[in-house]
Amino acid sequence: MTECLKIDDLTVRFGGLVAVNKFSMSVNQGEILSLIGPNGAGKTTVLNLLTGFIPPSGGRVTYRGEDITGASAARIALTGLRRTFQQNSLMFDLSVKENIRAGLHTRSRTGLLASLFNTPAYRRENAALDAEADQVLEAISMTRQQDIMARNLPFGDQRKLGIGIAMAAQPKLLLMDEPAAGLNPEESFQLTRLMVQLRDSGVTIILVEHDMKVVMSVSDRIVVLSRGEKLAEGNAQEISTNTEVLRSYLGDGSWNTPAEDDGDKQIRGGERP
């Protein structure tokens, strides 16, 4: 498989606190890799570093062959690496489609004068971006809600819209931070289906998530962090039966890979061996 992202001996210190200590992992193109661990394990710190929100204290990050260690958030975003957040970052006074269009702003090439004078180039670009917004809405199954104000959406649909905004930038690597937080079982199921569809369309995903049913259902591989260090790595079955992981994170083993019901089979139907 083609390597999409590689982290070598990543270390992050906040004063005397070592949040992440010599952490290494690689992510293959077109896979879902879940990064799990107890609160305070360093998962969000890793995402913050990958997106340029904090600098590393040591180590190296290579994305699609390019060294992005310590690069700014703006530069990293332009490489095709995007992120969703735990808290919805929607524009609540705009419609669903307007939110998606806002997510397309980095794709615009015509300037302010072109828009003010409504030039042919601006009209062509505007029509093309509008068509792309429609494609994103279809991908997240929100075409029927496109004219609804974001503030009036159910929470699960607000989560989907946040993913859609990230998708509008056509990311090659999408970092998803607790996307299932606050969702009911049906909303979580729809979320897992969307993640598999994204992966199968060629988007690589790093997922940070506490809902272990979601993690076990969609992950090609799982990396476990504990106290800022890698504790284990493997597929869902290997992680769910790892004695050290069970003792330090999964507790009594109640999060073992669940028996597949029809919903699980639909989700995992898109999974590659």
Protein Blocks (a to p, Z undefined) as FASTA:
>chain_A
ZZfbdcehiacdehjbcfbghiacdddehiacddeddehilmmmmmmmmnopaccfbdcd
deehiacehiafklmmmnopacddfbdcbdfkbcfklmmmmmmmmmpmbdfklmmnopak
lmmmmmmmmmmmmmmmmmnopmmmmmpcfklpcfklmmmmmmmmmmmnopabdcdehklg
oiafklmmmmmmmmmmmmmnopacddddfblklmmmmmmbdcddeehiafbgcdfklmmm
gmklmmmmnonopmgccdddfklmmmmmmpcZZ
